[in-house]
């Protein structure tokens, strides 16, 4: 059954503000309870701590939130899910006092509240940890934790008391931080913990976490999970946003799904599968997400790596890619896959081995030279490595291939404009114009610009490192279609993604890595989860 998002489009869906009875929604023989008015825990019904009633918000030309209603309960994690532009961030900003709704109500503990500014929301017991860092790097951890709520003694800052309270908060919530440390000198993961502690310093009833794991390793995600479990035991309500499906199931108790500003529905996560959630988000079956693989395989080898090693992470790696083939890398975190891609791309120096393109051995030690020879690379960190955020969309797209449009050192502007417009059109980059600042685009469109930078130089081989990290389902699908189109045009593609579904759905062939070495190769019907995991854990 294909489920179509939108009111009335899903069997059993209703607006919780209008009906009092939960209606079952069947998924593959199971039932998901929709629109519950009371959360049942341990046989007892609990009243909602937060109620969103018919909330509505419009901007110029955009109906960002279209009469949305749902409830959140104490001691639970409530996931807010949807594609980019679904309205999630707008709702969070209204809950945190950054935006004011045009109509509708926000109720806390059964009482209507109005927030004119973020301080109003904080005073009512709502705190938010934003996706982008808000700490001041030059201040200490303690000074950041109590920023705008400083402890004073005789009108002077009481540094000793803020340090004591920071330690106390850390012990209470299980967050290990050094209150004396300069925040900007901490690792990114530790800075994320400071952000959470800063929010918890106001002792909120409701904590909003917007993509809290985007900068964390799997080990650090487990630490965050332990912190969240502790908050639940204290009766706190957590509103949680994540594009990572495994975290939706790991962290969440209930989920509200939105599309195009509208409510799709609210469900118990334990009654849904990842397939169900994707259907509700995009309105299509899982098998429709990945475009079909090419049936006719090209036997012509376009790229070959022989016994490649670097300074310590990549050991004696050999593989080949055929023309129009998508070769996937499957590995657990930290097994040398990123270093392999960076070494092949010329970002890291290789200490041994050979690289061939079209049967000709290449000699290069920089990414610029690799691109010139026909090897494009899209790094995993689009903001830090893939894009120049201070430049426009057009300037970013033209940057890598500038040498091809120069005559005697003078840039041919007409040719540059043609290349820029070609990339914007082919990649369906949603931007008002090429002059738009790339920093103002959505994550998905930023990623398409990052990919376009490499494609503008017309590479014969494209290396992709986590090409869909941190973007919504719809943007992912556009990139999936792009990868398949490039393969059809004869480009050889080497891709690493930590998403098992992606590596299976996109790859014609897969090799697994463990501790910097290739442990196995799979193709055709051999490509399935158990075989991949055995290779990734060196159990093949």
N, C-alpha and C positions, 0 to 999 in steps of 0.2 A: 504493500500500500504506500503510495506517495502522499505525504501530508503537506498541505499548503498552509504556510503561516498566514496569520490574519484572523480577525474575529470571524467566527463561523466556519473557518476553513478546516478545523480539526475536530473530529468527533469528541464530544465531551468537554469542549472548551467553553468557558463562560467568563463574563466579567464578574469578578468577586463582589463588586459593589451592588450587583443587581440580583444575584441569587444566593440562597442560603445553604443549598445542598451540594455536596461534592459529587461529581459525576465521574465514573471510571473511564479511563482512556486505555485501550488495549494496545500493547506492543508485543507482538510475537507470543501471544498466550499469557502475558503478564499484565498487571494492571498498574497504572500510575494515577494517583489521586490528584485531581486538579482543583485549584482554587480553594483550598481548605481555609476555613475561618477559624479553626483552632488547632494548634499544633499539639499532637498527642505524644507524651513522653512518659514512659513508665506507667501507662494506664491513666494518667491525669491530663486533663485539658489545661493548656496555658493560654493566657491572654497575650495578644501581641504587644510588644514593647514599642514597635514602630508600625504605623499604618500610612500608606500612600493612597490617597483617595482621589481618583479622577484627575491626576496631576497633568497639567498642560503647559507647554512652553513653545513659543514661536520666535524665530529670528527672521530677518529679512529673507523671504523666499524659501524658508525651511521650517517645516513643522517638526521640531526636534523631538518633542515628547507629546504624544497624542492621546490624552485622557487615559493615563496608565494608573492601575490600582494593584497593590499587593501588600502583604503584611510580613513582618519579621518578628521572630520570637526569641526570648531570652535563652542563653546557653546553646545557641545554634549558629552555624555558618550558613549564610544565605548568599548564594552565588547569583550574580547578575551577568547574563550572557547574551551575546549578540554580535553581529558583525560591526566593523567600524561604521559609524553613522547611524547605529541602531537607536541611540539615545541614552546609552548607559552613563556616559560621562556627564551629560546634562543633568540627569537625575541625581548623580552624586554631588554635583556642584550646587544643586538646589538644596540637597540635604545638608551640605556643609556651609551654606550661607553665601556662596559666591554668586549664585543666581537666585532670582526670585521668580516663583511660578506666576504665569498669567492667570491661572485659575486652578481650582482643586485645593486639597488640604494635606498638610503633614501633621500627623497626630503622634504624640509621645505619651505612652501610658494612658491612652484614651482621651488625652487633652490636646486640642488644636494649638499648634505653635506657629509663630512667624519669625523667620530669620531675615534680618536686613543686612547682616554682615557675618563673616565667619566667627567672630567673637560671640555672637548671639547663639550660634549652634554649639559652640564649645561650652558655654555656660549652661546649656540645656542637656549636656552630656553626650554630644556627638563629636568625635575626633576623626580626622582623615589623614591617611598616609598617602601622599601623592606619588604617581608613577615617576615623576621627575624629582630629583633631589632638591630639598629646600634648606638643608643645613648650610650654615655659613662656615666655609672651610678654615678661616683664620681663628675661629673661636674654639674653645675647648669643648669636649663632649658635654660637660655639666652646663656650660653657658648656653649651648644649643638646646639642651633638654628643657631649660627654663627660659628660653627666649620669649619675650613678651609676657612672661609671668614670673619675672625675677623675684627672688627672695631678698628683702631688704631689712636692714637693722639700723635704726636711727637715720633713715633716708639713704643710707649707703648700701651698696650691694653686699650681701652676706655670702661671699664665695664659699666659705667653709660649710655653711648650711646647705647650699646648692649641691656641693660635692657629696655631703652626707646623704641627702635625699636621693641623688642620682644612684648611689650605691644601694640604697634601700629599695628603690624602684626596680633596679636590675635584679636584686635577690628575689623580690616579690614575684616578678614575671618571668624569671629564668633567662634573663638577657645579660650576657657577660660583656661588660664595657669598662674601659678605663676612664673614669670621669676627668682625669687630668690631661688625657691625650688631646692633641690638636686634631679636630675632626677631619680636616682636609688631608692629613697624613695617614689616615686609616685606609685599609683596603675597602673596595666598593661594598662588599658584603657587610663589613662592620659598620659602614656609614648607613646602610639600610636598617641595621638594628638600632642605630641612634635615632633614625627617623621614627621608628616604631615606639621607642622609649619616650621620645619627645611627645608623641600623640598620647601615650598612656599617662604622662605626667599630670594631665588634667582629670585623671580617674573617670574616663567616660563610661557610659552604659553601652554605647554603640561605637564600634571601631570600623572605619571604612578602609579597606586595603585595595588599592588600585594597582594591579599588576605587581604585587610585592616580590615576586620571584624572578622577575625578568633579568636581574643581574646576579642571581645566586646559582651556585653549583648544586648538584643533587644532594650532597651532604648538608649544605646550608639550608636547602629546602626542608630537609628532615628536622633541622633545628627549629625552623619557623613553624613547622607542623606541631612540634612539641609545645611551643609558646602558645599557639592558637588553641590547642587542646586545654592548656592551663586556663586560658581566658574563658573558654566554654564552661569549665568546671566552676569558675567564679560567677557564672550567670551572665557574662557579657554576650552581646550580640555582635556578630562580625558580618559585615557586608563585603563580599569578596569578588574581585574581577580577575580572571586569568584566561589567556588564549590557549593555555596548555590543558588539553582534555584530561590527562591523567590527574592533574591537580584538582580539577573540578570534582572528580570522584574521591580523591584522597581527602580534601578539605571539607567539601560541602555536605550539608544536610538537605537543603531545599534549593531550588533553582528557579529564577524568573528569567524567561527568554523573551527578548524583544527583537523586532525587525522593523526597520524604517520608522522608528519612533513609536510604534504600536506594541501593545502587549500581545505576545503569542500565548503565554500561559505560565502558571506557577506549578511546580511539580516536586514530588519527593525524589531526590536523586537516586536513592536505592532502588527505585522502580524503573529506572531508565538505563539504557545502554548508550555508548558513545554514538552509535548509529542513530538512535532515537533523537538525541540532542542535535546532531547535524541535520537530520531531516527537518526538525522543528525550526532550526535557524535558517536553512537555505531552501527548504521546500523541495528537496530532491533526495533520491536514494543514494546510499553511500557509493554504490558502484558507478553512479553517474558523476562522481566528483573528479575522478581521474580520466583524462581523455584516453581513448584506446591506443595501445602500443602498435607500432608498425608491424604488419604481418610479414612483409618481405624484408628479410635481413640482408644487409650489404656485407659482403665478405671482405671488402677492401679495408685494410688496416690504415688508419690515418695517424695514429699516435701510439708511441711505445716508450715505456720506461723500463730500463734494465738495471737491476741491482743498485737502486738508489738508496743512499744513506745521508744523514745529516750529522750534526754534532752530538747527537745523543737520543733523539726521539724517534727517528725513522731508521729501520735496519734492513738493508738488503731487499728493498721492495721492487718487484717487477710486475708489470701489467701492460695490457694494450687496449686500445679503443678502436672500434671499427667506425667507418664513416656513417654518421646518422645514428650512432648507438648512444644510449644513456647508461653509463656504468655507475652503479651506486656503491658507496662505501658504507658498511654497517659496522658499528663499533660502540662500545660503552664509552662513557666520558673519559677523556684523558688517555686514550690508547694510541696517540700519535697521528690520528686522522687529520686534525687541523694542521699539524706541522707538515704532514705530507703534502697537503694542498698548497701551503705557503711555500714549501720548498720547490714544488713543480712550477709554481707561479713566479719564482724568482725573488720572493719576499725574504726567504731564508736561503742561506748558502748551502749547497750540498757538498759533502766531503768525498763522495764516491758515486759512481754510476753514470749512466748515459741516458739522454732523452732524444727521441727521434720524432720528427714531424714529416709526414709524407715520405718516409724512408730516408730522410736526411738528418744527420746528427746535428743537434743544436748546441750552441755554447753560449750561455748567458748566466749572469749572476744578479740581475736586477729585474724587478717587475716591469719596468719601462721597456727593457730590451725584450723580455718575453712577449709582451703585447705587440711589439713591433714585428716579432717573428711569427705571430699568429696565435698566441695563447692568452685568452682573456681570463680574468679572475674577479669574482665577486666575493668579497670578504664577509664574515659573519656579522661584523659590527658596522652597520651601514652609517651610523652617525659618527663613530670615531675613526673609521678607516675607509668607508666606501664613498662618503660624500664630503664636500666642502660646504658646511651649513651656512657660511656667510655669503655664498654665491647663489645665483638664481638657478632655476631649473635648466635653462639653456646653457649657461656657463658650465654647469656640471656635466651636461651631456656632451659638450664640445671639448672638454678638457683633455681627455685621454687621446683623442684622435686629431689634435690640433696640427700636428706635423704634416698630415695628409692634405691639409688645405692651405698650405703656405707656398708662396712663390717668392724666392729670393728673400725669405724672412718676413714677407708681408702676408697676413692672413686674408684669404679670399672670403669676405663676409657673406656674399651671396651663397657660396657653397656651404658655409657654416650654418646659415639659416635653414638651408634645405635639409642638412643632416639632422639638425635639431627637430624640425617639424616632422621628419620621417620617423624619428625615434618616438616622439610624443604620440603620433598616430598609430604606429605599429604596436607600441606597448600599452596603448590606451591609458596614458598618464593623464589623470584628471587634475588639470590645472587651468586657472583662468587664462594664463599666457605663459610663454617661455620666460618672461621677465619675473614671474612669481618667485619669491624666495623659497628655496627648497625646504628650509626649516619649517615653513608653514603648511606643507603637505601632510596628508595622513601617512601612517607608517607604511601601508601598502604601496602608496604612490612614491614614497621615498625609495622603497626597495626597487621599484621599477626603474627609477632614475639611476640607481646604483648599477643595475643590470645593463641599462642603456649605455652607460659610460663605456663599458667593455664592448658592447655590440656595435657601437658607432665605428670602431676600428675593424669591423668585419673579421673576427677571429675564426680560425678553423677548428679550434678546441676551446671550450668554455668550462672553467672550473667554478663550481658553485659550493659555497660553504654556508650551510643553514640558510638557504635562500628565502624561507618563509617564516623565519623566527619573528615573533611578536606582531604578526599581522592577522587580520580576521579571515574567516573562512572564504568569503567571496574573493578577496584579494589573492588568497592562496590559489584558488582555482584559476584565476587569470594567469598566474605564474606557471601553474601546471600546463595550461594550454600553450603558453609561450615556449616552455621547454620542449613539448612535443612538436611544435611547429619548427623550432630550430633544428631538431633531430631530422625532421622530414626534409629540411633544406640541406642536410648533409653535415651539419655541425656535430662534432664529437663532444659529448658532455660527460664530465666527471663530477658527481654530486655527493656531498655528505649532508645528511639530515639526521637529527636525533629522533625524529618522528618515524616510528616503525611503519606506520600506515603509508607514509610518503615514500620511503625507500622501496617498499614492495610495489606500490602503485605506479611509480615512475620508472623504475629501473628495468632495462632489458636483461642486465646481468649484474651480479653483486659480488664483491669480494669482502670478506670479513677481516677485521684487524684486531690484534691483541698485543699490547706492549710493543707497538711500533712495527710489528711484522704481520704479513698476510697469513691468515690461518685457513682460508678456504675460499672456494668460488662456487656460486650458484647461478643457475639460469633456468628459464622456462618454468616448468612445474616444480622444480626444486626450490624455488623462491617461496618460502613460507616461514612463519614466525619461529617455530621451534628450531628449524635448521639454522636460521640466522643467529638465534641466541646461543646455540651450541658453538658455532664458529666464533662469535663475539666473546665467549667465555673460554675459548681454547679447549672445547670439549668435543670438537668434531672428530 
